[in-house]
Amino acid sequence: MTPLEMKKQITSLLDSLTDTKLAVILDFTQYLAERDTASDWLTTQMQSKAYQDWTSEENDVYDEGFTE
């Protein structure tokens, strides 16, 4: 099924749902959109120079202080 066909089928199904179920669908789609955004943000943060410096072997000396 192509993306266009999926969108048409989803639209058709949405037309038959109650207001309560539409609210659930809205909440779920917002969750999916935010999850992707959060994942992109985390990936970007982990690729930053500051994060790379923080997790580098040079900073492993600080780990020793927290093991005691």
Protein Blocks (a to p, Z undefined) as FASTA:
>chain_A
ZZklmmmmmmmmmmmpcfklmmmmmmmmmmmmmmmmmmmmmmmmmmpmklmmmmmmklmm
mmmmmmZZ
